[in-house]
């Protein structure tokens, strides 16, 4: 047992936890981070992440600046015919590329992008601060609500009406109304559903795209980067800052439960029996784990227990990593193309044919794929493949069907790369269930919970816990399950630190 009193004890050394720790440490608060794994970083590592957005300036500046270097990545919608669509986020060049397939689509793409970018900017302004509470007589909450309303009204009457109409719609209707090319439709729809439990025709899938754009520079296909040194370089930079800010970090320190006295969180107990005490406890774990495991159902009232049990957090994305003996050859792609992310999502119907069986925990034989090639001068190349609509618990059990499913993925790859099978040296497949077990994330969900209209803004993760404060005094949330949601940007950690500092 430790008699030392910390200002803040942070559960989980993922990127949001480290951002939060650094901001508190920079303000001369005594901070302890308890990380269950041997290394910090959580899901920000090569096993999970293919590419990243740029870390927002507000996050970087709040911890004294991060010297991170980014390499832009383009996007290629793969076609079996070899007539791929290549987009890089430059509107002028992307217009010229799409015009090769359809001049009408090219012109409409500019209009569509302008509209969606304006909407994502409006949402983006709301993401950078803690959300307001609706039923609360607090001036700052009223000010935030007024600011949000003003930002929306500043869209202008026509765009405001369009925003209000579209916010709960599915992305498929919007794409089919605007574009002729099924390949372009499939590509944009893919980015609208990636990481979610939604199909392209599911209500609410459009807001997923707006959220993604807000994180990626308000661009459909810009703002996508490979980080020099890999995503781990972000964690290394945060750990270096932690050292400078005198943040204490304990790895292999799995928290068993939160210590409670007089209805207030006062510390944590590790699985090895050690106890640490603090003025505040900040959980970077997902909301379900925080409430049901660290707090325990016995410490929750009936309404909170019901809400958290209905919090949707089942993952739908698996990751296949292929270590290669040599560089693969993709049909009608040159070496430069292989630096882009390559997407297998040829149409909206293709997405729906994947989504429908996943609702019943079944698998499609022709999955939706996002492919990134990784090259390192000191090692052989590898392909990292995100597989959309891989259920959390697959029908028949992952242990029984994993090998056949991996073979079906490679079969799809063979349609676009004639030599891929001969290039493969080894395979690693990570399911949502594996993510849950290995990273202690309930349901194995990328974002610690669905990004849908009823789990966003002042409703994220559940009503009553939207401003990073849980229903227990002294216990806060700072992870991806809190506002604004998942993504390697650190906004949740920054916002949570601001709230905690206001209470200390």
Secondary structure, DSSP 8 states (H G I E B T S, - for coil): ----EEEEEEE--BHHHHHHHHHHHHTT--EEEE-SSSSSBTT-STTT-S-B----HHHHHHTT-----EEE--EEE--TTS--EEE-S-HHHHHHHHHTT-HHHHHHHHHHHHHHHHHHHHHHHHHTS----SS---HHHHHHHHHHHHHHHTT-HHHHHHHHHHTTS-HHHHHHHH-S-HHHHHHHHHHHHTTSS--TTSTTHHHHHHHHHHHTTT-SSSS-EEETT-THHHHHHHHHHHHHTT-EEESS--EEEEEEETTEEEEEEETTS-EEEEEEEEE-S-HHIIIIIIIIGGGS-HHHHHHHHT------EEEEEEEESS---BTT--TTGGGSEEEE---HHHHHHHHHHHTTT---SS-EEEEEEEEETTEEEEEEEEEET--SS-TT-HHHHHHHHHHHHHHHHHTTBTTHHHHEEEEEEE-HHHHHHHH--GGG-TTSS--SGGGSGGGSSSTT-TTSB-SSBTEEE-STTSTT--STT-HHHHHHHHHHHHH-
